[in-house]
Amino acid sequence: MRPTTRGVLAACAVLPLLSLSLIQADEPVPGRRADQAALKPYGGWIGPWRGVGQPKRQSNRGAWTETAAWTWELTRDAAALALAVDRGKYFKSARLAPAKKPGRFQLDAVLTDGSKRTFQGEAGDRDRLVLSAEGPAAEGVRRITLTPLHDTRFLMLLEAQDPANDVYYRLGEVGFTRQGVAFAAGESYPICIVTEGRGTISVTYQGKTYHVCCSGCKQLFDDDPAAIIAEAEARTKAKASP
């Protein structure tokens, strides 16, 4: 039986919709882009750091040293900042991500004894993050304050909580300084094609070189370079639009 004109027209109308759905299925999920945008003020932390901790500010008594490294943790539908700490006094690792409630952040930490603790809070003045532990008061760190200073330094204040009156008191503060070459304010550097952070790793696609800032961004780029490049080009066009 020959197809009717109406049937041919209906099939033709469906084809563009199928093509559109296939294109949309291949596009990055907006959730990752939204998470990246929320975490962008802290994207400058990506890379290795050396830290000096002090129980009391401006006193070396009881001081300690530790090293840390931040990387992006990226999937098609989410983004987070992962922290690994070596020789840390209070933490082994942590993961910072936007919380379910808009404007809030969640940090899931692994303490030095191997136990886990979740902190939540909001960004305040100059993107300072104040994150408090969930649940009833317990020993150890109950509040963390992360203060970005500039591209080469940030502070982590660690506080405990008195269970009798819920008052916080200082355990110590770690001043982290970026390892390696210090970048002067205003100095230019390659831009990460995924997060727009400092590009430190070269990647190539179809003979052209791009940069990413960490292993997490490199993996996302390697999984689908064409999609990441298209996303970056769309971002550039949006910025150029009046």
Steps between C-alpha positions, in 0.01 A plus 500: 500500500632845409518749790244778492604864476374555852715213630813633330441846645450357848824301477688809383363697792620236747856475365610850612360430847695175518817676385447775757451247779820321400695826503357597838589158642863558408514848657657542847236499772439853638551369856875479450518849357292635789724328755811635326355853509426472873852372572677745269613734784700204636636373169825683573575239765569236238855368534748409777543700822729500802343587834620618839257449788498699823280436805546867589551770239848656488642227723711202386427300814332175396524591130489230232543467125291318241454495124177498303376486142167605350363351178172525312275194524278511192227284353242576231247616759700630801816682606691513827841596636696211652768558766775250587712576808838347582615497863188694600435551869120491467408386147598235246272618223187698423252572222340842457182529292188716475232377740143424395379830643600791270783714634629236738804273481579158644839363596530125560821438692700195601673567833847373589350214704311382191158618617280718278335832576273723293507880520259749344485877473492806280745737337536836671710809449768459230383142435601386848343159567380422854401133526360340816476129583161335495357310795560529875827645630791254507875510545730646239433745221143633496541814290726584206557845357666513157625845405636566148764772515643498147623252239797397711354480851191392696420435866320212673378574852406190704274526804358259758170537686430489872206256537390669822425838344552451122773768500774453237867530591817498291697182436738652251534676167692380196645756263542341157745639243504375141790271419720578203537825312309790648281684252503875532171684507387578149742254338351314204482121481323238287130456577345161576253423223269322747488727806684819391754448777879506462591260219801291600456187284507496119247291305454468126211432265513491120846656503410793724632550854281597796563518875334355808569565867500152654457127442122522549464753218737299279288187542181688411671651194640162388156338533341741250732779375258621231226562759735684738635719218145579386405588858799736530417666167139552609624652825725740310214606269272560798758727662540694176124558465383844615 
